[in-house]
């Protein structure tokens, strides 16, 4: 993000299970609260009845695009451990 462009720092995705129709999981989200040990999101699904329904559980994926945007109370960047999917 050092090139001066503005881009989202967070990305939230819903990964449907293999039997789910992804178009049934459309949603919007907003950041509700952020603190030293807490980030709270509100996800609003257009058709919430289909989220993790009879088809099985769906997965919510949160991607932190720039770890330096999250700064601790001591002005040090919060270290976010990377996770890798199998």
C-alpha positions, 0 to 999 in steps of 0.5 A, a space after each residue: 500500500 506504499 504506492 499511494 493507492 487506497 485499497 480495503 485492508 480487510 476482505 471477508 468471504 463466505 466459502 460455501 460447502 461443496 453442495 451449496 449454491 454460492 449465489 444464496 450466500 450474498 452478504 454485506 458487512 461492516 466493522 462494529 467494534 475494534 479494540 486491543 483484543 477484539 474485532 467485531 463484524 456485522 454480516 448481513 446476509 440477503 438470504 440468511 436461512 441458507 447460511 450453514 443450512 441443511 447443505 452443511 456448514 459454510 466457512 467465513 474467511 477474513 483476510 488481513 491485507 495489510 498487517 501494518 494497518 492494525 497497530 497496538 496500543 504501544 504503537 507497534 504493528 500487531 503481528 498476525 500469524 499467516 494461515 495456510 489452507 491444505 
